[in-house]
Amino acid sequence: MAKEGSDDGVNYFHSLNKMESLIQEAGIDQNKPLIIHCQSGVRASFTVFCMAMLGYPNVKLYDGSMFEWANRDDTPLV
């Protein structure tokens, strides 16, 4: 949730209000358990960090992410 580009070539975080707005627009309910994942867990850690800054109480990182999940025979891919 960093701002794309800037005049000085440095990326910055959006404000907490803007990040909260983006999460709400996505329909994410902070009262439900959230498990964040990506391909390997690296990018997902950034989302977990942002949600922690916003006070989301039940956010977890699936560090194995899709790399682990998709390479098992007993896990569904929908």
C-alpha positions in Angstrom: 0.0 0.0 0.0 2.8 2.3 -0.9 2.2 5.3 -3.1 3.3 4.8 -6.6 6.3 6.9 -7.4 7.0 10.5 -6.2 8.8 13.5 -7.3 11.9 12.6 -5.3 12.0 9.0 -6.5 11.0 7.5 -3.1 7.9 5.5 -2.4 5.9 6.4 0.7 3.1 4.8 2.6 -0.5 6.0 2.0 -2.0 7.6 5.0 -3.7 5.3 7.5 -7.0 6.7 6.5 -6.3 5.9 2.8 -5.1 2.4 3.6 -8.3 1.8 5.7 -10.4 3.1 2.9 -8.8 0.7 0.4 -9.3 -2.3 2.7 -12.9 -1.4 3.3 -13.5 -0.9 -0.4 -12.2 -4.5 -1.0 -14.9 -5.7 1.4 -12.5 -7.1 4.1 -14.1 -7.6 7.5 -11.7 -6.8 10.3 -13.8 -8.9 12.7 -13.1 -12.1 10.8 -9.8 -14.1 10.9 -7.7 -13.1 7.9 -4.9 -15.2 6.4 -2.8 -13.3 4.0 -0.8 -15.1 1.3 1.0 -14.5 -2.0 3.3 -16.7 -4.1 6.0 -17.1 -1.5 4.9 -15.0 1.6 7.2 -12.1 1.0 4.7 -9.6 -0.5 2.0 -10.8 1.9 4.1 -9.8 4.9 3.8 -6.2 3.8 0.0 -6.5 3.8 0.1 -8.1 7.3 2.3 -5.2 8.5 -0.1 -2.6 7.1 -3.1 -4.3 8.7 -1.3 -4.5 12.0 -0.7 -0.7 11.8 -4.4 -0.3 11.3 -5.2 -2.4 14.3 -6.7 -5.4 12.6 -6.8 -7.9 15.5 -6.7 -11.3 13.8 -4.3 -11.2 10.8 -2.0 -14.1 10.0 0.6 -14.7 7.4 0.6 -18.1 5.6 4.4 -18.1 5.0 4.3 -21.2 2.8 1.8 -19.4 0.6 0.9 -20.7 -2.8 4.3 -22.3 -3.3 3.6 -24.7 -0.5 -0.2 -25.1 -1.0 -0.1 -25.6 -4.8 2.6 -28.3 -4.6 0.5 -30.6 -2.4 -1.8 -33.3 -3.7 -4.3 -33.0 -0.8 -5.0 -29.2 -1.0 -7.7 -27.8 -3.3 -7.1 -25.1 -5.9 -10.3 -23.4 -6.9 
